[in-house]
Amino acid sequence: MDAASPRFAWQSDSHAPNWMQQAYEIRISTDEQTVRSGKGDIWDSGRVPSSDSIDVAYRGAPLHSQTRYCWTVRVWDNKGKVEESAPAWFETGLRSPSDWSAQWIRRTDPADASELQKMRWLWLPNADAEHVAPNTVATFRYLLHLDAAPLRANLHVISRGGFVASVNGKKTGSHTEWSAFDWEEITPELHYGAGVAGDNEILVRVVSPQAHEPATTAPAAFAASIQLTDENGAERRIVSDDAWSARAGDSGAWSAAHEVGPLSAHFSVGIDRKETIGGPDRIVTDASLFRKDFIVASKVRSARLSVTALGAYEAWLNGKRIAPQTLLPPGFTDFHKRVLYQTYDVTSMLVTARNTLGFMLGGGWHGSPLTWSGTRFFAGPDLLRAQLDITFEDGHHQVIGTDNTWQTAAAPVLSSEIYGGEAYDARAATPGWDQPGFDEAAWTHAVAGGVAEDLKITASPDAPITSIITLHPQSLDLENGAHPPVFDMGQNMVGNVRLHVHGPRGSVVRLRYAERLNPDGSIYTENLRNASATDYYTLSGKGDESYTPDFTFHGFRYVEVSGYPGTLTKASIDGLVYNSLPEQPSIRFHSSSDLLNRMSELGFWGQRGNFVSIPTDCPQRDERLGWMGDAGVFWRTGTYNFDIASFSQKFTNDIVDAQEANGSFTDVSPDVLKPEEGAPGWADAGVLVPYAAWLQYGDTALLERAWPAMDRYMDFIESGNPDHLRRNQLGANYGDWLAPDPHTPRDLIATAYWAIVARDMKEMATALHRTTDAQKYGALYEKIADAYRKAYIKDDGSVEGDTQSVYVVTLASGIAPEKLRPAMTARLVKDIEAHGNHLTTGFLGTPFLMFVLDDNGRSDVAYKLLLEDTYPSWGYMVRKGATTWWERWNGDTGDPAMNSYNHYAFGSVMAWVFRRVAGIDTNTSGAGFHHMTIHPHFDPSLPQVHAEYDSAYGTVTTDWSGAAHRFIVTTPPNTTATVVLPNGKSEQVGSGTHVYSVQ
Ligand code: BGC
């Protein structure tokens, strides 16, 4: 880690009732014996009278880089006892840029450069490619003669507009408005032999793009490359040029295609044609190997390997994979501004002899086309930087860093993209490349350099993306007339498949992924849009083979397998679930309602699927972006589901990095959309996420780091909206997104969210002892509330728009005047009842709906909504067989273009279940569960509830038995709780078990 002031936390294991810490003393030394003997030569906090045992800041002299520090804490309790912890340790990383002596390196292939240079954009002869009427069809053809079978052949196509490519009449690829080349495996489709037997027709049908009004035309063009490799490894690349033929439409005579210009040519697009777009700077997102032999001459005391990449990497030392269960390190950040690094303890892997470091570098988020438009936001090649720091027993050091003495070669990963999937040719693997003594003759020198000096390289604060859970197929629907074999994993999951296969060299197995099936049992992929989500594995033919993709992941429940040699069985694949979360949820919830129990499972799986380096909106289609609105409404639920304290730190960095120059936060973080203001509710996540993380984990360090950015953001909103109604600078202004009742006024819900974040800012300022700021935000809140009341609330308690969401946000924000609360609640309930006890709220209204009902005396209605199972409701998704939350309440019938089956946002209801059904909550006076509010609302419809939550201070348990009229609460040591019973009585309790009789 490289924090300047690390925070310390500890937990007491005392079982004594009412146990409290009265003081602590932290001691730090670089030497374990020193702290054991009761000294702290690096830092000794002295005796601090405080009951805090989380979020305790280091206040010693600056820490050194690459140093292991041991620490202990001594604790004085309220029973007169003093106890000391066993020593623990932490280690610092490469804290300053000058600690990196390794260089950035990359592999270059002259064939790639010449391919790009020779390639031409093509269009129809005698047509103006800059001005093409929408939906014009142009077909392009290349006739390829092959005398002999190629080892492999791939086709790569790009077009403005949409295209469908086919080889000898068989469709091999398609995309719509996608600005990168695709990957098409065409080897199995090609014919070869003498004469006509070896003739192949490669056909690409392009449909020109829509025009931006008021223009009536848009530029259209097409380019392609056919890459062929023969049995001896010799490559041939055929690029689009006037050797290709073209014709308008689907029939008629062919003539030579018109060369529009080089691939680097720019087209003018967009409104007024003022935007220009050029061609991509690479054809394929392939991977590279890097290796270095080095001698270790004497006994090693410690060895640390620090690695980062503009791309994604896998690492080996002496043939052994380092961190074998991890995926896509160093993670997703805005690579223009920041890249993370990881450090591995490799001491035990080194030998006193020749050693070999090996890396495979793929595109990851850096090199992959991203968003629905397939844009590569991070131009330039993928690069690797790795540094092995060895300390010997005699105290001397050796550094092995990447530089131009490293050797490099193409990897067997021919292509791997986040959305596209991976193509791996096991015949191209070179066993032994990662071990000493490998013959490097066919390898070349790496090229060093090429990264901007001001790129921040920081230690990754979050856990790596890891696979801990393995799922096995529940069923296998073997091939029939309608479709190839399809596996059902039984669970919508995110990660990769491990394929087990045995068969002839060169067989190509194709894996495709889907969340749903069509009625005929084939996989439904329409909702994946431009994500090809296809893996290809070409067999080496050497015995039993097993394969897992390296630099991609998929969101799926079903896997279609074609080209498998031999007989598929359920044992042919495993599902590796990858995410950045701990293995176990931090809450265990069980109730008398199976429906509700399933809901909590759906939430866990939804989070497992979407907390993959960043919180994605959905894990399967051509987005998987850090959509802020989704995160903001869900974060509190997310903090209960899993320990996301460090994940929150990582994402907060992403949010702050994405902040626009004008102070606005963005719609997605890292920001890979066009720089513009984020929408209300979306950009607001820049406040909502740190706020939720602070409440749940007591993390004030996070708040301190984010404070300047949050403060600037709040100023940005106010500067555009001086009358305190939020009507300007609203970005894409999504409103109450996906609400069944779309009539919530956007400015109203925007203003309510502004009030909510102002209130949050006040509370956070108070926690940070920023008195002036607390006043500033208190006053801001009042101004917003005042303007809102005047603009939207009538004397009879009706609120403009008259939707459920308007009452929800008016009440939840505290803006509703006290005397009108009953009338507003009554209107809300009336609307719910008018919809047959159904909600009509969207992304922004839903997280507050249940709180508003129970805060205003209608928990009975909240319970009705909770346990409802007809549309629209959470239970409806469960009843329809969902295994993760859907994007839309009507996911079963909704528009396929925006219909993900793994979207966590509506799962925000679970925060209410944990806080108000199980009653486990913390509050601003003791954030992080130092002080709790236990405030359950029971209902006869749910006679039993049991929850155990692992808070930062220890496990909190509540148990409700309606039959026994008994409520039992157990709170951990060093905490206090205010228990509020349904009859309104409340009491303060200390740690231990408390039993209440509730009539
Ligand atoms: C995403 C959402 C996101 C939204 C913005 C969608 O495409 O999947 O969840 O918040 O765009 O409205």
Residues whose N, C-alpha, C, O or C-beta is under 5 A from the ligand:
A	BS01	BGC	D617 W627 G629 D630 Y734 W737
